[in-house]
Amino acid sequence: MGRKPQNSANLAAFLHIIDTSRLLRVLKADARAIFTLASKAQAAADWMHTQQPEQLSVAA
């Protein structure tokens, strides 16, 4: 069994490494996966943008 992270900073770094290695495996297996991933990321960003409250314009 590998070492376990001892604090939240170590946990975040550990999870980042795990996620990055998974991403690299997916990209090696499917060259078109980057386009699917980019599309999903854009959809998530668009959704988050729609969740923001509207800004009121201030007349000068």
NORNOR-V887190 format. One record per pair of residues at least 4 apart in sequence whose C-alpha atoms are under 6 Angstrom apart, sorted by the first residue. I is the first residue (numbers start at 0). J is the second residue. D is the distance in whole Angstrom. If there is no record, write none. Layout:
BEGIN
{{I/J/D} {I/J/D}}
END
This chain:
BEGIN
{{4/9/5} {4/10/5} {9/13/6} {15/19/6} {26/30/6} {26/32/6} {33/37/6}}
END
